[in-house]
Amino acid sequence: RVLVLKNNVFRVQSGDDRLVTVSIVNPREVLVQGKDVGSTVLNLWFGDPDDATKQETLTYLVRVFPDPEAKERLEKAY
């Protein structure tokens, strides 16, 4: 999933890197890719990276579900 943001993000952090990969595509787009089933948190930092008093943190609960079409694709491949 691509998160399109209203403000520039300067830092991202996932609570469990085994479940999701997080990449900053550009300052207003963050790519979140599920790797395994489960749930974790995603933290995004906005504001001035050099001044902690001018920063805001946004936290999401990210839930990764199994791909409902994965079994069908495997059966077609074999």
C-alpha positions as CSV (number, residue, x, y, z in Angstrom):
1,R,0.0,0.0,0.0
2,V,1.2,3.5,-0.8
3,L,0.4,6.2,1.9
4,V,0.0,9.6,0.3
5,L,0.6,12.2,3.0
6,K,-0.3,15.9,3.3
7,N,3.0,16.9,4.9
8,N,6.6,15.8,4.4
9,V,7.8,12.8,6.4
10,F,11.5,12.7,7.4
11,R,11.6,9.4,9.3
12,V,9.6,6.1,9.3
13,Q,9.9,3.1,11.7
14,S,8.2,-0.3,11.8
15,G,7.7,-2.1,15.1
16,D,8.4,-5.5,13.5
17,D,10.5,-5.6,10.3
18,R,9.6,-9.3,9.9
19,L,6.0,-8.3,9.1
20,V,6.4,-5.2,6.9
21,T,8.9,-3.3,4.8
22,V,8.6,0.5,4.9
23,S,10.2,2.8,2.3
24,I,10.0,6.5,1.8
25,V,9.3,6.9,-1.9
26,N,9.4,10.7,-1.7
27,P,8.7,13.1,1.2
28,R,5.0,12.7,0.8
29,E,4.7,9.0,-0.1
30,V,5.5,6.0,2.0
31,L,5.4,2.4,0.7
32,V,4.3,-0.3,3.1
33,Q,4.7,-3.9,1.9
34,G,3.5,-6.8,3.9
35,K,5.9,-9.7,4.3
36,D,4.1,-12.0,6.8
37,V,0.8,-12.3,8.5
38,G,0.4,-10.4,11.8
39,S,0.2,-6.9,13.2
40,T,2.7,-4.2,14.1
41,V,2.9,-0.4,14.5
42,L,4.2,2.1,11.9
43,N,5.5,5.4,13.2
44,L,5.9,8.5,10.9
45,W,7.8,11.7,12.0
46,F,6.8,15.1,10.5
47,G,8.1,18.6,11.1
48,D,11.7,19.9,11.6
49,P,14.2,17.0,11.8
50,D,16.6,19.3,13.6
51,D,14.2,20.6,16.3
52,A,12.5,18.0,18.5
53,T,10.0,20.7,19.8
54,K,8.7,21.2,16.2
55,Q,8.1,17.5,15.5
56,E,4.9,15.4,15.4
57,T,4.6,11.6,15.4
58,L,1.8,9.7,13.8
59,T,1.4,6.1,14.7
60,Y,-0.6,3.5,12.7
61,L,-1.6,0.0,13.6
62,V,-0.7,-2.1,10.5
63,R,-2.4,-5.5,10.1
64,V,-1.2,-7.9,7.4
65,F,-3.7,-10.5,6.2
66,P,-3.0,-13.6,4.1
67,D,-3.4,-13.2,0.4
68,P,-6.7,-14.8,-0.5
69,E,-5.5,-15.6,-4.1
70,A,-2.1,-17.0,-3.2
71,K,-3.3,-20.7,-3.1
72,E,-5.0,-20.3,-6.5
73,R,-1.8,-18.8,-8.1
74,L,0.3,-21.7,-6.7
75,E,-2.2,-24.3,-8.0
76,K,-2.0,-22.7,-11.5
77,A,1.8,-22.6,-11.4
78,Y,2.0,-26.3,-10.6
